[in-house]
């Protein structure tokens, strides 16, 4: 599915809540094709209007820039009326909350803060929502309350981009004494995976996504769709796992298979990679690339992940051989020989491949360090360093022993040379 | 003028004087008729000389002589120092070193005397003395000995003939050292002369000894600096780096100019040797760590520029700062840093390629033509920096493995001697450690800090007892 074939409606249908609008706006921003841009913006506008979210509405209208006709122009009247109503509701909620606070009924206070939090969230005031949700913590009495609070905080933090909080509250939620509902567990795993992905901890992210149970389904559509779990998990795993982990955790993982079924292309490319069909694997990756670039969470990391996967493929390719003909390898990886040679040189310099390139004949030779010579060399070098360091240290000790102080120099001795 | 004749007492000791006694000469009296006091002084000098000849035998005699000399030192000798020179001919520098030293020191301490005898035999006299004097005797008056050496150094510098000072000073260093591990002020002077005379190998004989005892920090800094310059001249960059490292990391409470210059060279030699400048180890004094880089900013910038790996950038940087490097007298070294960049890049290639065309080498190392690449590779092969063969027909270079197999008998000997050396060093270290552990001051310090730790924990345990009224 390439960029100009992206079905914006179907994509947006996977999500609900604020993330739907946010993702649509993101697509509109990054996609180069005008038709899709406008489609996305149109849907974003409608959604924002339906949700009475003025912040997102204004954003959408700004980006539409009157390109879609009169219906999509800036409607200040509507904005004002929504804001007025929102203001009224807010006052009402706050009065109620104050009432509860004076009455000192924990449960009511908690629900009051929750309601306010929900209100702020719905209207796009994320940091206030965050604060309100956090305040419910003092009034939680059961572990269910705590879990509910954690889930709210996680939701807001993801949108705010504060992934440290996400990880924090995921572990808080997981530590509650009661056993959690399977859906909630799955949600927590997915959220944790997302946090790790955004903080570039790809291996941990892969593990979390792979542990996400199929119970997730579309229950977490306000954050993440099951297809996303499959894609993120597979890509991170390919980029960071070694072969055995890949086999045990991804390919043989029955739970994860359910997710992979949703994105058959990804399933194919994982299998290709494992079966050393690197050319086809990289082809799949290239095909998926334009759409993945439009994903709000994956975009920044796509370059690194793709690079890592390609490097892993190259390293794995060369591992079983004593010598590799660069021409064959270049055709397998669908790149030119000189490009491949440069990539290999870089990998060798980083010590990821133990080999040397015969540039004249275009062959890569595996090179196994001579352990014996290397040991001698290292031993002699360590001896030299030891000698040098000890001598310097003895000298310094002597200097200190005489308690030298440069202030004492003039006139210290009769004969000052 | 008063004829110089040997007083009767001296005839007795005539047999003790050296066979190559120079003929008595007229004292340089500058035309003035000597006063009675001067005559008396001369007589006392003669008496002194007699004592010297008589008492230069055993250790007891020497001690007595030393006392007499110290008494005479001051007015008696100095006031009439001009007349002392001829008396020296009655003494043997080897047997009568202590007395000779006193007289000589007195003579050369006056600049008038030096000017009068500039370029003459004085230099030879002093040089002879330094080479033939007795180490035990001169160690009894080290300050005077050092003074005489310094005068010699100044004289050869004035004559623009530093090479004349090398042999005598080397002998002097050996004589005044109590052990080969001791650093004397002469070391720095000697090395400086070697540098000026470009006699680097001569400097090596002194540099090869490891120094463990230092009396004066200033000696150390100069020694390290000059020594490093000698090693640089011989292209022994690793040893130069050791000395510079010691100069930079020595304990110091305030920065001195020598350390700043040493650090500049340290940066340059590090770049040549290993392509990067190591950060300060933690035992470096805080003064050095905080201030050194401020005084040597262009060198720090140079090392950052080097780190980018681009030859042309480095070249531009060097050109634009050429003046500064010239004033520091470091331009030669800086040029070596520049050429080391090619070497480093080529060496990196040997790790990645088995064979590589000269064209590719030229392009990856940023040289202009394959011919230049060939030249560089050839030079590196000749210097033993890489192992490779050039195939001119194909324009290819094949990089080979280091042929050292660590099996030859030379290698075994080398390893064995290293092991012996390191074991000796290790033993030395253990003994020093034991000495420190038994040292009274150390024990006091340790126990008091332990007690301090104990007392600092008590308030945490009993907050009620230790209220805020405690300190």
Contacts between the chains, C-beta under 8 A, distances in Angstrom:
chain1	res1	chain2	res2	distance
A	345	B	352	4.9
A	345	B	353	7.5
A	348	B	351	7.1
A	348	B	352	4.6
A	349	B	348	6.9
A	349	B	351	7.0
A	349	B	352	5.9
A	356	B	351	7.9
A	356	B	352	6.5
A	356	B	353	6.1
A	356	B	354	4.4
A	356	B	399	7.8
A	357	B	352	6.3
A	357	B	353	4.9
A	357	B	354	6.3
A	357	B	356	7.8
A	358	B	353	7.5
A	358	B	354	4.4
A	358	B	355	4.9
A	359	B	353	5.6
A	359	B	354	7.7
A	359	B	355	5.5
A	359	B	356	4.6
A	359	B	357	6.2
A	359	B	360	6.2
A	359	B	396	7.9
A	360	B	355	4.3
A	360	B	356	7.7
A	360	B	357	6.7
A	360	B	394	6.6
A	360	B	396	4.9
A	361	B	355	7.4
A	365	B	354	6.1
A	370	B	401	7.8
A	372	B	406	7.3
A	373	B	402	7.4
A	373	B	404	7.1
A	373	B	405	7.0
A	373	B	406	6.1
A	376	B	406	4.2
A	376	B	415	7.9
A	377	B	406	8.0
A	380	B	415	7.0
A	380	B	418	6.9
A	383	B	418	5.1
A	383	B	419	7.6
A	383	B	422	5.7
A	384	B	418	7.9
A	386	B	422	6.3
A	386	B	425	7.9
A	387	B	418	7.9
A	387	B	421	6.8
A	387	B	422	6.0
A	387	B	425	6.2
A	388	B	242	5.8
A	390	B	425	5.4
A	390	B	426	7.7
A	390	B	429	5.9
A	391	B	210	5.6
A	391	B	212	7.6
A	391	B	242	7.9
A	391	B	425	7.3
A	392	B	242	7.3
A	392	B	245	6.7
A	392	B	246	5.6
A	392	B	249	7.2
A	393	B	283	7.9
A	394	B	212	5.2
A	394	B	428	7.1
A	394	B	429	7.0
A	394	B	432	6.9
A	395	B	211	6.3
A	395	B	212	6.0
A	395	B	214	7.0
A	395	B	220	7.9
A	395	B	246	6.1
A	395	B	250	7.9
A	396	B	246	7.9
A	396	B	249	7.2
A	396	B	250	6.6
A	396	B	251	6.4
A	396	B	283	6.7
A	397	B	432	6.9
A	398	B	212	5.8
A	398	B	213	5.7
A	398	B	214	5.7
A	399	B	214	5.8
A	399	B	217	6.4
A	399	B	220	7.1
A	399	B	250	6.0
A	399	B	251	5.4
A	400	B	251	5.5
A	402	B	214	7.1
A	402	B	215	6.9
A	404	B	217	4.7
A	404	B	251	6.5
A	404	B	252	7.9
A	405	B	253	5.9
A	406	B	217	6.6
A	406	B	252	6.1
A	406	B	253	5.7
A	406	B	254	5.4
A	406	B	256	6.7
A	407	B	253	7.1
A	407	B	254	7.7
A	409	B	216	7.9
A	409	B	217	7.7
A	409	B	218	6.1
A	412	B	216	7.3
A	413	B	143	7.3
A	413	B	216	7.3
A	414	B	143	5.4
A	415	B	143	4.4
A	415	B	146	5.3
A	415	B	147	5.5
A	415	B	150	7.8
A	417	B	146	6.2
A	417	B	150	5.6
A	417	B	185	4.6
A	417	B	189	7.1
